[in-house]
Amino acid sequence: MASPLRLALIAHDEKKDDMVAFARAHADFLAGCDLVATGTTGQRIVDACPELKVRRLKSGPLGGDQQIGALIAESAIDALIFFVDPLTPMPHDVDVKALMRLAIVYDIPLALNHATAELLIGKLRQP
Ligand SMILES: O=C(CO)COP(=O)(O)O
């Protein structure tokens, strides 16, 4: 049996409802993935989809983005879906940029908005 896809999920506050809707819509597929998320995003997903197991790291502003970046650097993440809010200043903007940079450096699939996440998951769902 192939090992499960190791998928990281993150959403900024204004995008968390979107992420919850995305997780609900794809819960059947996500149930077969090894899911990791920043703290609040992971909690929202689990609250909405109790059938999903999500490894929750620290909240983004408290180091969660950096933890996910470290996992990418260790080749422990296969893809990152990160619903970014481009309209709100973030105290941890440097962490967000560093995470995106590592996803690019390690050339993992990176979806930064809902539309791209749908395309990516559509592709990942294919056998
Ligand atoms: O801030 C975040 C990503 O930059 C997300 O963190 P939370 O999921 O803890 O809200």
The ligand as an SDF file (V2000), in Angstrom:
LIG
                    3D

 10  9  0  0  0  0  0  0  0  0999 V2000
   -1.2870   32.5180   11.1190 O   0  0  0  0  0  0  0  0  0  0  0  0
   -1.3660   31.5070   10.4740 C   0  0  0  0  0  0  0  0  0  0  0  0
   -0.5500   31.3110    9.2810 C   0  0  0  0  0  0  0  0  0  0  0  0
    0.3430   32.3600    9.0340 O   0  0  0  0  0  0  0  0  0  0  0  0
   -2.2910   30.4420   10.8420 C   0  0  0  0  0  0  0  0  0  0  0  0
   -2.1910   30.1340   12.1990 O   0  0  0  0  0  0  0  0  0  0  0  0
   -3.4640   29.5720   12.9560 P   0  0  0  0  0  0  0  0  0  0  0  0
   -3.9460   28.3950   12.1720 O   0  0  0  0  0  0  0  0  0  0  0  0
   -3.0020   29.1810   14.3040 O   0  0  0  0  0  0  0  0  0  0  0  0
   -4.4770   30.6920   12.9680 O   0  0  0  0  0  0  0  0  0  0  0  0
  1  2  2  0
  2  3  1  0
  2  5  1  0
  3  4  1  0
  5  6  1  0
  6  7  1  0
  7  8  2  0
  7  9  1  0
  7 10  1  0
M  END
$$$$
